Amino acid sequence: MNLVIPGPVPVPLPAPAWLLQLLLVFTFILHLLPMNLLMGGAAMLAVSSYVGRNNPHHRELTRRASRLMPPVVAFSITLGVAPLLFLQLLYGQLFYTSSVLMAWAWLAVILLLMLGYYGIYWFSMQQEELGTRGFWVILVTAIIFLHIMMIFVQNMSLLERPQDFYSEFMARSVGAYLGSLDALTLARFFHMLVASFAVAGLGVALVSGVWKGEAPEFAAWARRYGVKWFLAWTGVQFLAGIWFLLEQPTGIRARFLGGDRLATALLALAIALAVLAMLAASRSLAASCFAIVGTISLMAVIRHLVRLERLRSYFDAHTLPVEGQWVVFGIFAVLLVAGLATVGWMLYKFFRAASAPTASA
Amino acid sequence: MNYPVWEPPMLGGGLIIGIIAVLHIFVSHFAVGGGLFLPLTERKAYRENNPALLEYVKSHTKFFVLVVLVFGAVSGAGIWWSIGLVNPEATATLIHVFVWGWAIEWVFFIVEIAAAFIYYYGWDRMDAKTHLTVGWIYFVSAWMSLFVINGILAFMLTPGAWLESRSFAAAFFNPSMLPSCVVRTAVSVALAGVYGLVTAAAIRDVALRMEVVRYAAKWVLAGTFVIPLGGVWYIATLPQMAREISMGAAPAVTIFAGLSIFFSLLVVLFTFFGPYEHPRYFNLTSAFVIAIMALSTTAVTEWVREAVRKPYIIYDYMYANTLRLDDVARVRQKGILRSALWVRSHEVDPANPARSGEDIFRVQCALCHTVDGYNSIRFAVKGWSRQMIDYQLLHLNELKGFMPPFIGTEEERAALVKWLEELNPQPRTLEPSYPGEKARAAPQAGPGGAQR
């Protein structure tokens, strides 16, 4: 094995590695929520768009849920910026290398994202005009997002295998790596995909509350349907999750199966919260949502611990020199609070506003 | 050198970044200027009690959202993606220096996106005052994200006191940051008018169309009035060599700089004599003509801005091929192949020096040159003898001020010469014109020519 990892840039980290890791995981959780709704939502819309040809409930669900999708895409992208930023800061030596080795596929993300985003807008704005062709539009859109997810999984997996960098570099022209279909990578992909389906189901159940006033019968159906979808895919997730765990290298798997108390406890808690979310789904959606956000958060932490473990022999961000830029960090922190407060204020005004036209009066 | 080099055939990495960047800049400046255009025009409609104008603003919002939120946001990510692929070392450096700046921009980006959606969906839902406030929130956050990213961009050309102090404040508030911000704000205003002309030209009601067309034309003229003033200030802050490159030292760059002025003048003249003076005859085709001229201005101006930074990617700190100035002496002594990580061999292969030469080209030249496409190296050395190539490499930065010096051992230079020479196997016609080199070259030039 010829291990080649680029050296760090001679500019110190602007904050300690632990803080940057905390921000990386926290902002990744923020990204995961809309990203799951986007991927799972596109898949659900494809199903409902097809079934909706003969089923008024699915037709109505397609009509209403598709309108919510453009902001979901926008926030998936926007909230994805920060974790990628912190990833580049902490693990840039690995991330840039893996990205360059698969440059064509990685750059294709941008084109696919553009197509997928316009696909969502096309589907949500022109449903009447599209008619039954709408199904094909949303199906292709969902497949596009599926590809984006796969490319991300491939890059994040290669990033964790620096021992393969040089052999991949020698194997083909730089940028031509398309990914690996080994069991671990596939299990990772399915784990992410199934999670997105489940979360989108819960999302539909949750948003049905907004439709209750206008269409109570449909809203009740949408809630039941969303919960069923959530329960079914969370059930599948137990299988997908076990597969993913079993495919982990022995040392890592052992840590989560009793070898390391903290890792085992985190995994057990994440699973317990998922079970709780399932049990609560038909009684209290709020409780179910809280539990599933807890599961997602813990899974993001676990994912980070697995990354640290996989990279242990090759790379440790804590060894990088640090020179804190605390004043600018403080400005960021204050602006983050002010920014979120501003968004909160705008949302409050938006939802509080009467639905009667006033701005154009 | 630190990272593997991706060589997109024909285009080269630089041009891929350039294409994405120009399209993004053309839209992202509209995202800022349009953010001012919307609430100001909405307020004008309320003040004049003009419901038709309000309807126009509403339809313009939809256009704005479709262009800005999708293309603007995704192409912005596209720049980030492409610079990371083409020049990871410089990208990593920028992120280390500016991560909190980017994080601050991210906050404004969140507010901007949220405000854009609420403004769009809020048209028939919110009261006028709150709706307008949301519009202003959008503009302020959009402009602030321009303010932040502008500081980072300007840093690459004029890092100023950061070279000594290494402080964030020195890096961000660098010499060209403020004038560049003025120019970009003015460009945003002008582009808001250009896009406004496009949607205004589609209005069916003749009276309203004339009114809005003339109104949008004023935006273009106001913006383009400020651009040259800010431009002069901006140019005054540039390093001397950057100024010289754009004003005659490098003909291609000078021509593009001239084209930038030419296209800008065309935009002004077309706008003044078209939509401003004769709004009645203005139609969608004319609007697209102005938009294409504005896009051309953006393209050539950004190209010039990138070109004058040569031979650096971060001025006086890192060469365009990612070699830091601080590392030059070490790499020169150690050799480029031994310093580079991603090569097939760390020694010059005596049996096949051209193969090593190709590796050297890849790590030292391929960030700017392709073999056969954009800025083709095969074309650049066509007709050159081995001696000529060697002389050029030996005095690269002296002969071509916008290029970094060749860094490597004599053996490595010879290997690169060998590879470059083999790119064009046809008989050579150009000989070095300096007598000393010719005399030295003569004994080696046999029938095999290329052999050392």
Boltz contact constraints between the chains, C-beta under 6 A:
constraints:
  - contact:
      token1: [A, 4]
      token2: [B, 341]
      max_distance: 6.0
  - contact:
      token1: [A, 6]
      token2: [B, 2]
      max_distance: 6.0
  - contact:
      token1: [A, 6]
      token2: [B, 3]
      max_distance: 6.0
  - contact:
      token1: [A, 7]
      token2: [B, 2]
      max_distance: 6.0
  - contact:
      token1: [A, 9]
      token2: [B, 92]
      max_distance: 6.0
  - contact:
      token1: [A, 9]
      token2: [B, 93]
      max_distance: 6.0
  - contact:
      token1: [A, 9]
      token2: [B, 96]
      max_distance: 6.0
  - contact:
      token1: [A, 11]
      token2: [B, 93]
      max_distance: 6.0
  - contact:
      token1: [A, 11]
      token2: [B, 96]
      max_distance: 6.0
  - contact:
      token1: [A, 11]
      token2: [B, 97]
      max_distance: 6.0
  - contact:
      token1: [A, 14]
      token2: [B, 99]
      max_distance: 6.0
  - contact:
      token1: [A, 71]
      token2: [B, 117]
      max_distance: 6.0
  - contact:
      token1: [A, 74]
      token2: [B, 69]
      max_distance: 6.0
  - contact:
      token1: [A, 74]
      token2: [B, 113]
      max_distance: 6.0
  - contact:
      token1: [A, 77]
      token2: [B, 73]
      max_distance: 6.0
  - contact:
      token1: [A, 78]
      token2: [B, 109]
      max_distance: 6.0
  - contact:
      token1: [A, 78]
      token2: [B, 110]
      max_distance: 6.0
  - contact:
      token1: [A, 78]
      token2: [B, 113]
      max_distance: 6.0
  - contact:
      token1: [A, 81]
      token2: [B, 106]
      max_distance: 6.0
  - contact:
      token1: [A, 82]
      token2: [B, 106]
      max_distance: 6.0
  - contact:
      token1: [A, 85]
      token2: [B, 102]
      max_distance: 6.0
  - contact:
      token1: [A, 88]
      token2: [B, 95]
      max_distance: 6.0
  - contact:
      token1: [A, 89]
      token2: [B, 95]
      max_distance: 6.0
  - contact:
      token1: [A, 89]
      token2: [B, 99]
      max_distance: 6.0
  - contact:
      token1: [A, 92]
      token2: [B, 92]
      max_distance: 6.0
  - contact:
      token1: [A, 96]
      token2: [B, 3]
      max_distance: 6.0
  - contact:
      token1: [A, 96]
      token2: [B, 84]
      max_distance: 6.0
  - contact:
      token1: [A, 96]
      token2: [B, 88]
      max_distance: 6.0
  - contact:
      token1: [A, 99]
      token2: [B, 85]
      max_distance: 6.0
  - contact:
      token1: [A, 100]
      token2: [B, 3]
      max_distance: 6.0
  - contact:
      token1: [A, 100]
      token2: [B, 4]
      max_distance: 6.0
  - contact:
      token1: [A, 100]
      token2: [B, 6]
      max_distance: 6.0
  - contact:
      token1: [A, 100]
      token2: [B, 85]
      max_distance: 6.0
  - contact:
      token1: [A, 103]
      token2: [B, 6]
      max_distance: 6.0
  - contact:
      token1: [A, 103]
      token2: [B, 85]
      max_distance: 6.0
  - contact:
      token1: [A, 107]
      token2: [B, 81]
      max_distance: 6.0
  - contact:
      token1: [A, 110]
      token2: [B, 78]
      max_distance: 6.0
  - contact:
      token1: [A, 110]
      token2: [B, 81]
      max_distance: 6.0
  - contact:
      token1: [A, 113]
      token2: [B, 74]
      max_distance: 6.0
  - contact:
      token1: [A, 114]
      token2: [B, 74]
      max_distance: 6.0
  - contact:
      token1: [A, 117]
      token2: [B, 70]
      max_distance: 6.0
  - contact:
      token1: [A, 169]
      token2: [B, 4]
      max_distance: 6.0
  - contact:
      token1: [A, 169]
      token2: [B, 342]
      max_distance: 6.0
  - contact:
      token1: [A, 174]
      token2: [B, 4]
      max_distance: 6.0
  - contact:
      token1: [A, 174]
      token2: [B, 6]
      max_distance: 6.0
  - contact:
      token1: [A, 175]
      token2: [B, 6]
      max_distance: 6.0
  - contact:
      token1: [A, 325]
      token2: [B, 100]
      max_distance: 6.0
  - contact:
      token1: [A, 325]
      token2: [B, 168]
      max_distance: 6.0
  - contact:
      token1: [A, 328]
      token2: [B, 100]
      max_distance: 6.0
  - contact:
      token1: [A, 328]
      token2: [B, 168]
      max_distance: 6.0
  - contact:
      token1: [A, 329]
      token2: [B, 100]
      max_distance: 6.0
  - contact:
      token1: [A, 332]
      token2: [B, 100]
      max_distance: 6.0
  - contact:
      token1: [A, 332]
      token2: [B, 103]
      max_distance: 6.0
  - contact:
      token1: [A, 332]
      token2: [B, 104]
      max_distance: 6.0
  - contact:
      token1: [A, 335]
      token2: [B, 104]
      max_distance: 6.0
  - contact:
      token1: [A, 335]
      token2: [B, 107]
      max_distance: 6.0
  - contact:
      token1: [A, 336]
      token2: [B, 107]
      max_distance: 6.0
  - contact:
      token1: [A, 339]
      token2: [B, 107]
      max_distance: 6.0
  - contact:
      token1: [A, 339]
      token2: [B, 110]
      max_distance: 6.0
  - contact:
      token1: [A, 339]
      token2: [B, 111]
      max_distance: 6.0
  - contact:
      token1: [A, 342]
      token2: [B, 111]
      max_distance: 6.0
  - contact:
      token1: [A, 343]
      token2: [B, 111]
      max_distance: 6.0
  - contact:
      token1: [A, 343]
      token2: [B, 114]
      max_distance: 6.0
  - contact:
      token1: [A, 346]
      token2: [B, 118]
      max_distance: 6.0
  - contact:
      token1: [A, 346]
      token2: [B, 134]
      max_distance: 6.0
  - contact:
      token1: [A, 349]
      token2: [B, 130]
      max_distance: 6.0
  - contact:
      token1: [A, 350]
      token2: [B, 118]
      max_distance: 6.0
  - contact:
      token1: [A, 350]
      token2: [B, 122]
      max_distance: 6.0
  - contact:
      token1: [A, 353]
      token2: [B, 125]
      max_distance: 6.0
  - contact:
      token1: [A, 353]
      token2: [B, 126]
      max_distance: 6.0
  - contact:
      token1: [A, 357]
      token2: [B, 124]
      max_distance: 6.0
  - contact:
      token1: [A, 358]
      token2: [B, 127]
      max_distance: 6.0
  - contact:
      token1: [A, 359]
      token2: [B, 123]
      max_distance: 6.0
  - contact:
      token1: [A, 359]
      token2: [B, 126]
      max_distance: 6.0
  - contact:
      token1: [A, 359]
      token2: [B, 128]
      max_distance: 6.0
  - contact:
      token1: [A, 359]
      token2: [B, 131]
      max_distance: 6.0
  - contact:
      token1: [A, 360]
      token2: [B, 54]
      max_distance: 6.0
